[in-house]
Structures are given as structure tokens and as C-alpha cells.
Amino acid sequence: MSVDAAANAITPTPAAPRRDASRGSRAATRLFAAFFACTLAIPAAPVNKALFALLVIWMLWDEFSHRASHRFPSAAPLVIIAIFGYGFALALVNDVNLPVAVQFLFATFVLSLVYFITGHDIDMDRLAIGGSYLLLVCTAAFWITLLLPDLPLAQAIHQFLADYNLSANSEREFFDGGATFTLQLGTAPFLFVGFCVVGMRLITPQRRTGDWLALVLMFLGIVLSGQRALIGITLLYAAYLWMTFTRPGRRWIVVMALIFSAAIVWGAVLADSNVFSSSEESNSVKIGHLVSYLDDMTPGSALFGRGLANYYYSSGSHSLKSDTELTPIDLCRYFGIPLTLVVYAMLFLPLRGLRRLARRRWGYTVAMGLFTVLSMSNPVMLNSFGLLVVIWYWCSLVQRGDTPAPGATEAGA
């Protein structure tokens, strides 16, 4: 297998020749781009909801007027929304945090935008890169306002990001003997998507001047977020890219280099850290969440759940919790283990056939898999920006040239 063949396995999905861009299509792209940018930069701002409402109205108009010439060929978004609707119905007759339940239900409506995106030929890879650049600007602004608070408007900008991006700075005890200062934007995990897209492009003939710099800056933004799992999956994806680009006969050298590097990092850094220690505060809380779920589980709750945002006592936080960092556990509590498995099946296989995951899609599939691993211990999936990652992955499975016309819909795998 040649280097070119290996690179083709993760080449960003090429666009088919575009239809003549109509004024409506350009306007649709701009409107979605505005929603996309607001979701990443200021997800808690009211303007985000207003833009989403406009997109839904436009999408319904396309549907009823039969203006969409292409469509995402799957009912997966509707199935997931229906499952969350079932969870919300259960929530109405159980002890739950109702505002959070409403938030979870409406967050899933974002998935329906995949029909709007495919119908208007919107390039999600391009938006992912642009969105990552926006997050880097927000990260730089947050740092500058923190380190130089006397600058004009510094306090106002800092507070704006803290309020509307759910940003925070804190000290976390990664190592014995002292805390490490970290600063994170609420939507910082999306930088991983930009890193993946630029990384995939970098090892292909379509690489651009500045891709290396973009990759380094995105990784720097990820490191500055202080999220250990996010840094970990980014390093794993970088290793995947390296392995894929290397000729098969030389991959054993890459494997040995990765093992040697991992051993050095473990011996020099991780062995003396609290990253994998059960006594570390964050790890201890998450273990308590899991143990308490198992203690609280009954046959009925395991099969059918107890509704979105239902309360249970967690020994990890020593309090009643309606949602935690452990997304799979929360989903099992909300609507049971069987429907949780259906949700994850729809997330990964919204279309029939494993063939769609092969060829030029492996890079996207690996990225989605790693992001899902991240969501298992961090609340990054069940929100508007996390579901944009899902939409990005879904769009990668359907090339613009082979999207069927309206009326042809596949069931999920």
C-alpha cells in the first residue's frame, strides 16, 4: 500500500461539482454559518436561539415547498429526537430537574439541521476549520483579558465570555505538591474537530501553506483548555494520522516510536501525577457517580429509564444529581439501557452499510469514536456544539454527489 493510498483512507470528503450557487443557497450558508459561529463563541446568548428558529422555519419551507434537491438519507435524527421525547414524557411523571430536561430535549433538535445542511450543500469541513479559528481568537481574548485586566474593555470582554461561553479559569491538581492553572472555553472541545480536519488535509496533496501552523495553534488551544481527556484524544488522533501516512513496511518503526514516547511521558510526567489516581477530586467524583448509579439501578429503570434529568443520589458529589459528566450513565438513567444502545447506534451508523465508513471516511469515523470516548467522562455531547460534531460526522458519510433526492430515506443501521 503506497503512501498516497494510505492518505486516501482519511482524505476529507471531496465535494462533487457544485450546482450553480443560487442566491438562496448563499443566504442559507451564511445563515447557518452565523448560527454555527454563535453556537461556538456564545452558545448561551439569546441570538443563538433566534438563529436556530430561523433555520428551522427555512428548513420547513424547503420541505413543504419541495425545494430541497438533496436530502440526508436517514431518519436517525428523528429517531434520536423521538427517544429523547420519550425520556421527556417519563420526566413529567417523575422527580426530575424540569428545566434541564427541557434543555436536553430541545438540544437534540439541532440534529435535524443535517437535512438543511445537505439540502443546501453546506461544507461542514470548511465551517469546522473556521469555527476552530474563532475559538482560538476567543481563547486568546480570554487569556489577554485575564493577564492584562487594566486594558480598555478587558473586564467587559472577560465577563462576556464567562457568561455566554460558559468559560472559566481554575487551578487543578494534576501533580502532587501543587495545582496547575487552567483556562477553558465551554466549547473548547470543538477544537478537536478542526484539528482532525486540518490533520487529514495536511497529509494529502490538498494541503495548504499554513496547515502546520494551524495544527500547532489548535493543539495549543486544546492544551490551554486543561482538559486531560481532550488532550489525550488529540494525541491519539495525531498518532493515527502518523500511522496512516506511513508506508505499511515502516509502521513498526512508528509503533516503536510511539511506545518509547509513551514510556518517557509516563516515567517523566504521569507517574508522579494524579491524572489516573482515584483519589484525585474529579476522578473520585466520577467513580462515585458510577457506583451510585449501579446501587440505585432496578430492573425497571435499567430497561425503561426514569426520564430526562431525573434525580438520584450520588456518593461522588454527596448530593442529588440530575446530570453528570458520565454521558452513557446519564442516558441509561434517562431512558434505559436498550434505548441508550439505539442512540449510540444511530450516532455511529445513521446509514445502512459499513462500507460508508471505509475508503475516504475512516478519518472521520476515528474522530467521532474518540469524541464519543471523550463524552463518556465529560459533558460534551448533549449540547448544541457537541451535536454539531455529530452533524459534521454524519455529513462526512454522504458525499454531495451521491445524496439522494427527497423521498429516499434509509433507516439507521
Secondary structure, 3 states (H helix, E strand, C coil): CCHHHHHHCCCCCCCCCCCCCCHHHHHHHHHHHHHHHHHHHCCCCHHHHHHHHHHHHHHHHHHHHCCCCCCCCECHHHHHHHHHHHHHHHHCCCCECHHHHHHHHHHHHHHHHHHHHHHCCCCHHHHHHHHHHHHHHHHHHHHHHHHCCCCCCHHHHHHHHHHHCCCEEEEEEEECCEEEEEEECCCHHHHHHHHHHHHHHHCCCCCCCCHHHHHHHHHHHHHHCCCHHHHHHHHHHHHHHHHHHCCHHHHHHHHHHHHHHHHHHHHHCHHHECCCCCCCHHHHHHHHHHHHHHHHCCHHHHHHCCCCCECEEECCCCEEECCCCCHHHHHHHHHHHHHHHHHHHHHHCCCCCHHHHCHHHHHHHHHHHHHHHHHCCCCCCCCHHHHHHHHHHHHHCCCHHHCCCCCCCECCC
